[in-house]
Amino acid sequence: MFELRDYDWKVSAAGRVNLIGEHVDYCGGKVMPAALSLRNTVFVRANGTDRINLAFSDLPLTASLDCGDLMRYRGEKYVSYPAGSALIWQQAGHKLVGCDLYEDCTVPFGSGLSSSAAIEVSTMAALAAAAGERIDPVEIALLSQKAEREFTGVNCGIMDQYASACGRKNHAMLLDCKTLACEYVPIAFGDYALVIANCNKPHNLAESKYNERRAETESALAELRKKAEISCLADLSPAQFERICGVLDGKVRDRARHVVEECARVEAAADAMKRGDMPAFGALLSASHASLRDLYEVTGRELDALASAAQRHPACAGSRMTGAGFGGCTVSLVLRDGVEDFKAYVSAAYEKATGYRAAFYDCTVDDGITVEKI
């Protein structure tokens, strides 16, 4: 039975929505995520042993991890994320103390809103709190990315973990994934609101086409570097890409074209946000979805049906899938006074097209890591 008074620290990290800039973070591009009020919260106390005891608010599961043999938990569903976080934290030279962790996640699993990053980041921050160590959000983001890559097997970029750790309330983040330079852009949607909808077809990145897409973009980069002095695909402008893309074949060319053009859309979206031009911002969302559907091929029937229904509603300025794809969520820019009608229309149209019921999330843009002494 969970009792708040039994714990010493309350540590949380955010889920995230990526407004625009999809599948470019691992190609050195800029992205525009925002941290959400949907979070993973970890209640933690040191226990004076050499074990990490795990319990979860929404899973009938407990586990006791041996701090000296954390690799053995690799591949264990749910347990692998906190176990991998603890191992990478330990390998980075941080003090790992035995502790009790109670994890409470409000980020829907498989939604494309980065429940995995929220768990990794909050777990590392909780381990730091339990050991009395200083919490460095950027370091935790980088180590959490390493945990996802090396322990979980998803060759992800830095966006999810960085947004989860370093988000700022009421701001989007214009994050350069090549340099980690981050500009916080005040969210000024005016008469519009963001609406996040889940297609309710969960995805699993480790079993999806995610790593395949990563390999395709790396193949494209290797060929294009024979024609241009670039360190990543994001170094190319669309005009430069057009001049040299003939060295690429078929699908690999499509993947690279999406990355280059999506990077240009991110810059245009940041400008539109700063100008307060929401129709332009919305149009870029819809253009992003079309590229992810036609060039990168990571949407699928359900996400396409959900985005298409959203785009048809008169109150919607634009809509696209967000996250890695193959299931998960869309993000739409909708006039505030039309939000309820928008939800009703999209819900009905989507269920008719797919047989699935969409879920809509009421959440706000929030801070990344938070730490509270109980």
Sequence and secondary structure as in RCSB ss.txt:
>XXXX:A:sequence
MFELRDYDWKVSAAGRVNLIGEHVDYCGGKVMPAALSLRNTVFVRANGTDRINLAFSDLPLTASLDCGDLMRYRG
EKYVSYPAGSALIWQQAGHKLVGCDLYEDCTVPFGSGLSSSAAIEVSTMAALAAAAGERIDPVEIALLSQKAERE
FTGVNCGIMDQYASACGRKNHAMLLDCKTLACEYVPIAFGDYALVIANCNKPHNLAESKYNERRAETESALAELR
KKAEISCLADLSPAQFERICGVLDGKVRDRARHVVEECARVEAAADAMKRGDMPAFGALLSASHASLRDLYEVTG
RELDALASAAQRHPACAGSRMTGAGFGGCTVSLVLRDGVEDFKAYVSAAYEKATGYRAAFYDCTVDDGITVEKI
>XXXX:A:secstr
   GGG SEEEEEEEEEEEE TT GGGT EEEEEEEEEEEEEEEEE SSSEEEEEESSSS EEEEETT GGGGTT
 TTTHHHHHHHHHHHHTT     EEEEEEE S TTSSS HHHHHHHHHHHHHHHHHT    HHHHHHHHHHHIII
II     SHHHHHHHH  TTEEEEEETTT  EEEEE   TTEEEEEEE S    GGGSSHHHHHHHHHHHHHHHT
TTS  SSGGG  HHHHHHHGGGS HHHHHHHHHHHHHHHHHHHHHHHHHHT HHHHHHHHHHHHHHHHHTS    
HHHHHHHHHHHHSTTEEEEEEESS SSSEEEEEEEGGGHHHHHHHHHHHHHHHHS   EEE   B  S EEEE 
